[in-house]
Amino acid sequence: MIRRAWAALCLLLFALPAAAAPPARTGSWVFDGAPSYPGVTMMRVERAGAGVRGEITTRWYGPIAMQNPRLRGDTLTFDARNLNDNAHPTRRWTARFTPRGVRLTGDMWYAHVVQDGRRGAPAEVAARTFRPAPPLPALGSLPDDGLARTPPMGWSSWNRFAEKIDDATVRAMADAMVSSGLRDAGYVYVNIDDGWQGTRGPDGELRPNAKFPDMKALADYVHARGLKLGIYSSPGPKTCAGYEGSYGHVEQDARTFARWGVDFLKYDLCSGEWFYADADSVKRTYYQMGAALRATGRPIVYSLCQYGRFDVADWGRSVGGHLWRTTGDITDDYKTMSDIGFVRNPQFPHAGPGGWNDPDMLEVGNGGMSADEYRTHFTLWAIQAAPLLMGHDLRLTGASDAAILENGGAIAIDQDSLGVQGRREASIDGIETWRKPLAGGDVAIAIFNRTTADRDADVPPGLAAQGGRIIDVWRGRALAADETRLRVPAHGTVLLRVVAPGTTDQEGTKR
């Protein structure tokens, strides 16, 4: 009787619905369809003594270790290193486990992440496991290769087109540089910024995306017009726009660029700052690409873009650089432009033939500033011997913008063979005077009005005694002997060239 009752009870228990199994809290989870940034593809959690440890794997930064992980019931919380936010060097993340998987939430830089994951099969885990690049080479020093004896001049796609750039647009810009006279004014580089990259083949070689069907043919097209082609990459896994970087493929990419016929490389730190976060590693990663470019045997101007960190002007040349960014990105407004031109870029020394401080691309022609402000922009870049890389749609260059960009006197001051970066001499009540020595004994003087009202400014005393005459570059005329005060527009400038006696001025006349 007792046995029959026990058997019946057992049958009843088995017939009842099974209670939900407690969710697994250790192991590997994979995330399908992850957003581009930071692109979490996998999470791993394992026991560590009485607690746990783990990491999340991202497309941008590879594995990100969990800091201070705490598992309470079905919820795991941890901190993760955060980029580009000094106020929040780490951010709190949460993983909530369910019988079906896990929901991961957290913040990194500008992105709020909410992703649902599932248990990963061994093959999926293996495919998503991050493969670190080989160790960086020891830091070396590369000799001067004779390139960029004056600041590079040309055009770059980013300011106007961002990542929405394609083969047809680049060809159109090359054609416009020729037909407008910009090439003959000295602009020769046609630079494709971020957005051209596709995926790597089984051999590891980087292919362009569908917008760029044949890079070699594009380079040939640009070269046939007397111009040079530039391209863009990053030492990190992802570029700033989320495309494929050169991480783990530096030497291979350098050879690919050379084979295509590239003449200029902008190398932007981007996601590489996760891996190369101190002065030593940043120098070595830029040296690695500099040495790789030299090894191709093709002359390629090398632009370092790491935002002026770690006193880049002190070592930019030695890693093979010909120009190095001194700032974050410029935007098309007077405040940002003037902060870069008057404050940031002047802090950097060592500009000269073969190596230049780069305050970023020109915004002339994009419409965010007045003509006077654009003349100030161009004058600041010229007086500081900065690269002149236009950033607008060249097909839409208006007459006022063309007059600025093609002004031979201003370009000559920027391109002067002496290669001295001009410096501020005086600043009084919003009026600044800058001086730049030029080859042959000439001197360039820029007077800036940083106020919001037109002002009169004195011509620096003694200039007439230094030369045969004084040229007002923007107005295209010589100053009269008694002309000692000049009207300077609000946010505007006057640019003067003092012509030394016995030299040939910009009009080709002996003085």
Beta strands, then each sheet from edge to edge (+ up, - down):
strand 1: 27-30
strand 2: 40-48
strand 3: 51-58
strand 4: 62-65
strand 5: 67-72
strand 6: 75-81
strand 7: 90-98
strand 8: 101-108
strand 9: 111-119
strand 10: 153-156
strand 11: 189-191
strand 12: 197-200
strand 13: 206-208
strand 14: 228-233
strand 15: 264-268
strand 16: 301-305
strand 17: 323-325
strand 18: 356-358
strand 19: 388-390
strand 20: 423-428
strand 21: 431-437
strand 22: 443-449
strand 23: 455-458
strand 24: 469-472
strand 25: 477-478
strand 26: 485-488
strand 27: 493-499
sheet 1: 4+ 3- 2+ 1- 9+ 8- 7+ 6- 5+
sheet 2: 18+ 17+ 16+ 15+ 14+ 11+ 10+ 19+
sheet 3: 12+ 13-
sheet 4: 20+ 21- 22+ 27- 24+ 25-
sheet 5: 23+ 26-
end
